[in-house]
Amino acid sequence: MGGVVVTPLSIHEQRQLVRHLLDDSSASDAPTAYYALFYDPARSQLFTNLDKAGRVTGFVGRFQTGIDLFRPLVTLCCRSAETAADLLEQALSPGRPYILFANINQLPLVGGSLHIENQRLLHIFQLDVTRFRPEINVLVRTKKTADGLPRCEIESNGQRAVAGVNWQSPAFAEIYVYTDAAVRQRGWGQSVASAVTQAVLDEGRIPIYLVENDNEASQNLAEKLGYTNTGAKQVFADVVYQGHPGKKE
């Protein structure tokens, strides 16, 4: 059997205990670390597993986000399928849908607990600052969102390209880029992506860009701007919790 599952500590205390499981200075851990360590504590819950020495050996996090108001986001960092199964049982309700957002190395640990659909594999690109050459485009308008995050946009005749920040931690910020189909060959996407990349750098963070496995256009855009594929991958998937695999009839 695994260690003893405990949940009486505050979210701040738990974050201190799980910090050693993640490298929040590494792009490969950055997406998971953002939710586990830095996301709004009022909308975060962590479930931790301790070994006999009282050291945390894994965690599952459940978060209320704006991605889907009815499906909490779930991330985890566990060292065994047994630990993952025990913690998922603590964190999730059988038959309820969730969003899984975790490092790909966690995927083999959750198959017995989660029914997985619509799985998206995201490559984590990180900016190589030595390769970045900012673009100057007078059409780009830069502003702050209500959350204080940078957003850069080009709009003309009802068509637009926009780039912004999905989330930011003390070390990293994940950028996104969207361009209307009618203007995808005009270089607008590259211009707004360059502008938001510079805005992130100006705030002292390292930009990262999560690109789907089959999105060649986004991969090419990232490489043109000086982003490099770290080799790390993140899974984004629709899941339904099926219960503890060791307790099913």
Backbone hydrogen bonds in HBPLUS format (Angstrom, degrees):
<---DONOR---> <-ACCEPTOR-->    atom                        ^
c    i                          cat <-CA-CA->   ^        H-A-AA   ^      H-
h    n   atom  resd res      DA  || num        DHA   H-A  angle D-A-AA Bond
n    s   type  num  typ     dist DA aas  dist angle  dist       angle   num
A0050-LEU N   A0004-VAL O   3.28 MM  46  5.70 176.7  2.28 147.1 148.1     1
A0006-VAL N   A0048-THR O   3.31 MM  42  6.07 159.1  2.35 155.3 161.5     2
A0014-GLN N   A0010-SER O   2.92 MM   4  6.19 161.8  1.95 155.1 160.6     3
A0015-ARG N   A0011-ILE O   2.96 MM   4  6.08 152.1  2.03 142.1 149.4     4
A0016-GLN N   A0012-HIS O   3.29 MM   4  6.57 147.8  2.40 139.3 146.5     5
A0017-LEU N   A0013-GLU O   3.20 MM   4  6.52 148.0  2.31 142.1 150.9     6
A0017-LEU N   A0014-GLN O   3.00 MM   3  4.99 117.0  2.41  94.0 110.0     7
A0018-VAL N   A0014-GLN O   2.96 MM   4  6.27 147.4  2.07 154.9 163.3     8
A0021-LEU N   A0018-VAL O   2.91 MM   3  5.60 158.3  1.96 123.6 130.4     9
A0022-LEU N   A0019-ARG O   3.15 MM   3  5.61 159.4  2.19 114.2 120.2    10
A0026-SER N   A0023-ASP O   2.98 MM   3  5.47 162.3  2.02 122.1 123.8    11
A0029-ASP N   A0026-SER O   3.19 MM   3  5.55 137.5  2.38 106.3 116.5    12
A0030-ALA N   A0026-SER O   3.03 MM   4  6.04 124.4  2.35 141.2 157.0    13
A0033-ALA N   A0029-ASP O   2.80 MM   4  5.83 166.5  1.82 166.0 169.8    14
A0034-TYR N   A0030-ALA O   2.89 MM   4  5.96 148.8  1.98 149.0 155.9    15
A0036-ALA N   A0032-THR O   2.95 MM   4  6.11 174.2  1.95 160.6 162.0    16
A0037-LEU N   A0033-ALA O   2.78 MM   4  5.42 159.5  1.82 144.3 149.5    17
A0038-PHE N   A0034-TYR O   2.89 MM   4  5.06 145.6  2.01 128.3 138.4    18
A0039-TYR N   A0034-TYR O   2.86 MM   5  6.00 121.3  2.21 154.8 162.0    19
A0043-ARG N   A0040-ASP O   2.98 MM   3  5.55 156.2  2.04 117.1 124.5    20
A0044-SER N   A0041-PRO O   3.33 MM   3  4.91 165.2  2.36 103.7 102.4    21
A0064-GLN N   A0043-ARG O   3.04 MM  21  5.27 156.5  2.09 143.6 151.2    22
A0045-GLN N   A0062-ARG O   2.94 MM  17  5.25 135.0  2.15 148.5 160.9    23
A0062-ARG N   A0045-GLN O   2.86 MM  17  5.25 160.6  1.90 152.6 159.0    24
A0047-PHE N   A0060-VAL O   2.84 MM  13  5.25 150.9  1.93 154.9 164.2    25
A0060-VAL N   A0047-PHE O   2.96 MM  13  5.25 149.7  2.05 144.6 154.4    26
A0049-ASN N   A0058-GLY O   3.10 MM   9  5.47 151.0  2.18 154.7 152.0    27
A0057-THR N   A0049-ASN O   2.78 MM   8  5.69 159.8  1.82 154.3 160.8    28
A0051-ASP N   A0055-ARG O   2.91 MM   4  5.50 155.9  1.97 143.4 148.7    29
A0054-GLY N   A0051-ASP O   2.91 MM   3  5.29 162.3  1.95 115.3 120.0    30
A0059-PHE N   A0077-CYS O   3.04 MM  18  5.53 146.3  2.16 125.2 135.6    31
A0077-CYS N   A0059-PHE O   3.01 MM  18  5.53 159.1  2.05 152.6 155.8    32
A0061-GLY N   A0075-THR O   2.75 MM  14  5.24 174.8  1.75 156.5 157.3    33
A0075-THR N   A0061-GLY O   3.07 MM  14  5.24 155.1  2.14 137.0 144.6    34
A0063-PHE N   A0073-LEU O   2.85 MM  10  5.11 155.9  1.90 150.6 157.6    35
A0073-LEU N   A0063-PHE O   2.84 MM  10  5.11 157.8  1.89 156.8 155.6    36
A0071-ARG N   A0068-ASP O   3.35 MM   3  5.42 150.3  2.44 101.5 109.6    37
A0099-ILE N   A0072-PRO O   2.96 MM  27  6.21 160.6  2.00 153.8 155.0    38
A0074-VAL N   A0099-ILE O   2.67 MM  25  5.92 158.9  1.71 173.4 175.1    39
A0101-PHE N   A0074-VAL O   2.92 MM  27  6.08 165.3  1.94 166.4 165.7    40
A0084-ALA N   A0080-SER O   3.08 MM   4  6.35 163.9  2.11 147.5 152.2    41
A0085-ALA N   A0081-ALA O   2.87 MM   4  6.01 160.3  1.90 148.0 153.1    42
A0086-ASP N   A0082-GLU O   3.04 MM   4  6.26 161.6  2.07 149.2 153.7    43
A0087-LEU N   A0083-THR O   3.01 MM   4  6.20 162.7  2.04 153.9 158.3    44
A0088-LEU N   A0084-ALA O   2.86 MM   4  5.95 160.7  1.89 152.9 158.7    45
A0089-GLU N   A0085-ALA O   3.10 MM   4  6.19 148.6  2.21 140.4 148.2    46
A0090-GLN N   A0086-ASP O   3.30 MM   4  6.62 143.2  2.45 134.7 143.7    47
A0090-GLN N   A0087-LEU O   3.06 MM   3  5.01 119.9  2.44  93.3 108.2    48
A0091-ALA N   A0087-LEU O   2.93 MM   4  6.17 149.6  2.03 148.5 157.4    49
A0092-LEU N   A0088-LEU O   2.91 MM   4  5.68 159.5  1.95 151.7 154.1    50
A0096-ARG N   A0093-SER O   3.13 MM   3  5.68 161.3  2.17 138.9 140.2    51
A0095-GLY N   A0241-TYR O   2.75 MM 146  5.50 167.7  1.76 165.9 161.8    52
A0241-TYR N   A0096-ARG O   3.21 MM 145  5.95 161.6  2.25 157.2 154.5    53
A0098-TYR N   A0239-VAL O   2.77 MM 141  5.30 159.3  1.82 151.1 153.9    54
A0239-VAL N   A0098-TYR O   2.99 MM 141  5.30 171.1  1.99 151.5 149.6    55
A0100-LEU N   A0237-ALA O   2.83 MM 137  5.14 166.1  1.85 155.8 158.8    56
A0237-ALA N   A0100-LEU O   2.94 MM 137  5.14 153.1  2.01 143.4 150.6    57
A0102-ALA N   A0235-VAL O   3.07 MM 133  5.38 145.7  2.19 140.0 149.7    58
A0235-VAL N   A0102-ALA O   2.72 MM 133  5.38 174.8  1.72 164.8 165.2    59
A0106-GLN N   A0103-ASN O   2.93 MM   3  5.76 168.3  1.95 126.8 130.7    60
A0104-ILE N   A0233-LYS O   3.03 MM 129  5.65 163.0  2.06 143.3 140.5    61
A0107-LEU N   A0104-ILE O   3.10 MM   3  5.37 153.0  2.17 108.7 116.5    62
A0109-LEU N   A0106-GLN O   3.00 MM   3  5.44 146.0  2.11 112.3 122.8    63
A0110-VAL N   A0107-LEU O   3.28 MM   3  5.67 161.3  2.32 114.2 118.9    64
A0113-SER N   A0110-VAL O   2.94 MM   3  5.34 145.2  2.06 112.8 123.4    65
A0114-LEU N   A0110-VAL O   2.93 MM   4  5.92 155.2  1.99 168.5 176.7    66
A0242-GLN N   A0113-SER O   2.78 MM 129  5.40 174.9  1.78 166.0 165.3    67
A0115-HIS N   A0240-VAL O   2.87 MM 125  5.13 168.7  1.88 150.5 154.1    68
A0240-VAL N   A0115-HIS O   2.95 MM 125  5.13 142.0  2.10 135.3 147.2    69
A0117-GLU N   A0238-ASP O   2.74 MM 121  5.14 166.1  1.76 166.5 166.4    70
A0238-ASP N   A0117-GLU O   2.99 MM 121  5.14 145.4  2.11 153.8 156.4    71
A0120-ARG N   A0236-PHE O   2.77 MM 116  5.14 156.3  1.83 148.6 156.8    72
A0236-PHE N   A0120-ARG O   2.98 MM 116  5.14 162.6  2.01 151.0 155.7    73
A0213-ASN N   A0121-LEU O   2.91 MM  92  5.64 135.9  2.11 167.1 170.7    74
A0122-LEU N   A0234-GLN O   2.82 MM 112  5.04 168.8  1.83 163.5 164.5    75
A0234-GLN N   A0122-LEU O   2.80 MM 112  5.04 159.5  1.84 146.8 153.6    76
A0123-HIS N   A0211-VAL O   2.70 MM  88  5.14 163.2  1.73 154.6 148.9    77
A0211-VAL N   A0123-HIS O   2.93 MM  88  5.14 160.9  1.97 146.2 149.9    78
A0124-ILE N   A0232-ALA O   3.06 MM 108  5.62 165.3  2.09 153.3 150.4    79
A0230-THR N   A0124-ILE O   3.01 MM 106  5.95 168.3  2.02 156.7 160.3    80
A0125-PHE N   A0209-TYR O   2.92 MM  84  5.03 166.2  1.93 145.0 148.3    81
A0209-TYR N   A0125-PHE O   2.82 MM  84  5.03 153.0  1.89 139.8 146.6    82
A0126-GLN N   A0228-THR O   2.91 MM 102  5.46 157.2  1.96 152.8 152.5    83
A0228-THR N   A0126-GLN O   2.85 MM 102  5.46 164.3  1.87 142.8 144.1    84
A0127-LEU N   A0207-PRO O   3.12 MM  80  5.77 165.9  2.14 166.4 163.1    85
A0128-ASP N   A0226-GLY O   2.85 MM  98  5.56 165.6  1.87 143.0 147.9    86
A0131-ARG N   A0128-ASP O   2.85 MM   3  5.55 156.5  1.91 123.3 130.6    87
A0132-PHE N   A0129-VAL O   3.31 MM   3  5.18 152.2  2.40  97.6 105.5    88
A0140-VAL N   A0137-ASN O   3.06 MM   3  5.80 163.5  2.08 122.5 127.0    89
A0141-ARG N   A0153-GLU O   2.82 MM  12  5.24 160.3  1.86 148.2 154.8    90
A0153-GLU N   A0141-ARG O   2.87 MM  12  5.24 154.1  1.94 141.3 149.8    91
A0143-LYS N   A0151-ARG O   2.91 MM   8  5.45 159.6  1.96 155.5 162.3    92
A0151-ARG N   A0143-LYS O   2.87 MM   8  5.45 144.6  1.99 163.5 162.5    93
A0145-THR N   A0149-LEU O   2.82 MM   4  5.23 155.7  1.88 144.8 152.7    94
A0148-GLY N   A0145-THR O   2.88 MM   3  5.08 161.6  1.91 111.2 116.0    95
A0152-CYS N   A0163-ALA O   2.77 MM  11  5.27 169.5  1.79 163.6 167.3    96
A0163-ALA N   A0152-CYS O   2.85 MM  11  5.27 157.5  1.90 155.7 161.6    97
A0154-ILE N   A0161-ALA O   2.91 MM   7  5.29 157.3  1.96 154.7 160.3    98
A0161-ALA N   A0154-ILE O   2.89 MM   7  5.29 148.7  1.99 148.2 156.5    99
A0156-SER N   A0159-GLN O   2.82 MM   3  5.36 158.0  1.87 154.0 161.7   100
A0159-GLN N   A0156-SER O   2.94 MM   3  5.36 165.8  1.96 119.8 123.7   101
A0180-ASP N   A0160-ARG O   2.97 MM  20  5.81 172.6  1.97 172.1 173.6   102
A0162-VAL N   A0178-TYR O   2.73 MM  16  5.31 164.4  1.75 161.6 167.3   103
A0178-TYR N   A0162-VAL O   2.76 MM  16  5.31 159.3  1.80 164.4 170.1   104
A0164-GLY N   A0176-TYR O   3.08 MM  12  5.48 148.7  2.18 135.7 144.7   105
A0176-TYR N   A0164-GLY O   2.94 MM  12  5.48 146.9  2.05 136.4 140.2   106
A0166-ASN N   A0174-GLU O   2.79 MM   8  5.60 152.4  1.86 160.7 169.7   107
A0174-GLU N   A0167-TRP O   2.99 MM   7  5.70 152.7  2.07 154.8 163.7   108
A0169-SER N   A0172-PHE O   2.77 MM   3  5.25 159.2  1.81 151.5 158.8   109
A0206-ILE N   A0171-ALA O   2.86 MM  35  6.19 164.9  1.88 146.7 150.0   110
A0173-ALA N   A0206-ILE O   3.07 MM  33  6.22 142.6  2.22 145.2 142.3   111
A0208-ILE N   A0173-ALA O   2.89 MM  35  6.10 154.7  1.96 151.4 152.5   112
A0175-ILE N   A0208-ILE O   2.91 MM  33  6.28 161.0  1.95 175.0 174.7   113
A0183-VAL N   A0180-ASP O   3.07 MM   3  5.79 158.0  2.12 121.1 127.4   114
A0184-ARG N   A0181-ALA O   3.43 MM   3  5.38 165.1  2.45 113.5 110.8   115
A0186-ARG N   A0183-VAL O   3.46 MM   3  5.65 164.0  2.49 112.7 112.3   116
A0191-SER N   A0187-GLY O   3.08 MM   4  6.31 152.7  2.16 145.8 153.6   117
A0192-VAL N   A0188-TRP O   2.95 MM   4  6.27 166.7  1.97 164.1 165.1   118
A0193-ALA N   A0189-GLY O   2.94 MM   4  5.99 155.4  2.00 145.4 153.3   119
A0194-SER N   A0190-GLN O   2.90 MM   4  5.96 152.8  1.98 141.5 148.7   120
A0195-ALA N   A0191-SER O   3.02 MM   4  6.24 154.9  2.08 142.6 149.6   121
A0196-VAL N   A0192-VAL O   2.96 MM   4  6.20 161.5  1.99 150.0 153.7   122
A0197-THR N   A0193-ALA O   2.97 MM   4  6.04 150.2  2.06 141.3 150.1   123
A0198-GLN N   A0194-SER O   2.99 MM   4  6.24 157.6  2.04 148.1 153.3   124
A0199-ALA N   A0195-ALA O   2.99 MM   4  6.26 151.9  2.07 142.7 150.9   125
A0200-VAL N   A0196-VAL O   2.96 MM   4  6.18 153.7  2.03 146.7 152.5   126
A0201-LEU N   A0197-THR O   3.03 MM   4  6.32 161.4  2.06 149.3 154.4   127
A0202-ASP N   A0198-GLN O   2.85 MM   4  6.07 154.3  1.92 149.2 156.6   128
A0203-GLU N   A0200-VAL O   3.08 MM   3  5.25 138.0  2.26  99.8 111.5   129
A0205-ARG N   A0200-VAL O   3.25 MM   5  5.68 167.0  2.27 148.6 145.6   130
A0204-GLY N   A0201-LEU O   2.90 MM   3  5.12 162.2  1.94 111.7 115.9   131
A0215-ASN N   A0212-GLU O   3.11 MM   3  5.30 169.7  2.13 115.0 117.6   132
A0219-GLN N   A0215-ASN O   3.11 MM   4  6.40 156.1  2.17 149.1 156.4   133
A0220-ASN N   A0216-GLU O   2.88 MM   4  6.09 157.0  1.93 150.7 156.6   134
A0221-LEU N   A0217-ALA O   2.96 MM   4  6.20 155.2  2.02 144.7 151.8   135
A0222-ALA N   A0218-SER O   2.91 MM   4  6.10 163.5  1.94 148.6 152.7   136
A0223-GLU N   A0219-GLN O   3.05 MM   4  6.27 162.2  2.08 148.1 152.5   137
A0224-LYS N   A0220-ASN O   2.96 MM   4  6.17 152.7  2.03 148.6 155.9   138
A0225-LEU N   A0221-LEU O   3.20 MM   4  6.46 146.4  2.32 147.7 155.6   139
A0227-TYR N   A0222-ALA O   2.86 MM   5  5.06 157.6  1.91 152.1 144.6   140
A0226-GLY N   A0223-GLU O   3.17 MM   3  5.10 147.4  2.28  96.9 106.6   141
A0247-LYS N   A0244-HIS O   3.03 MM   3  5.42 165.0  2.05 116.3 120.9   142
